[in-house]
Amino acid sequence: MTSSTGTQAAARQKSPRWILSGSMALSEAHLSLLRKYLRVAPYLLLTDDPDLVASTIWHTDLCAGNLFVDKGHITSVIDWLGP
């Protein structure tokens, strides 16, 4: 069932920014920029320092309520869901 209110609400919704349509999807300007980036990307981080190139995760709500502790040692961290 479709109502005029529902149709208007659907018409106002915007597409996500990452969805490109029409000529923007594969325009030569975008492809040219991607090619330039791919040429310089290997030189953006010139180090073998493990502290700079290591993968890292972080918890955005790290508080006592999200930690399980047993005998003074953290055994679990919960609530990893995003905001």
VENBEL-V861952 format. One record per pair of residues at least 6 apart in sequence whose C-alpha atoms are under 7 Angstrom apart, sorted by the first residue. I is the first residue (numbers start at 1). J is the second residue. D is the distance in Angstrom with one decimal. If there is no record, write none. Layout:
# VENBEL-V861952
i->I j->J d->D
i->I j->J d->D
This chain:
# VENBEL-V861952
i->59 j->80 d->6.5
i->66 j->77 d->5.7
i->66 j->78 d->5.1
i->66 j->79 d->6.3
i->67 j->74 d->6.6
i->67 j->76 d->5.9
i->67 j->77 d->4.8
i->67 j->78 d->6.4
i->68 j->74 d->5.8
i->68 j->75 d->5.5
i->68 j->76 d->5.0
i->68 j->77 d->6.4
i->69 j->75 d->5.5
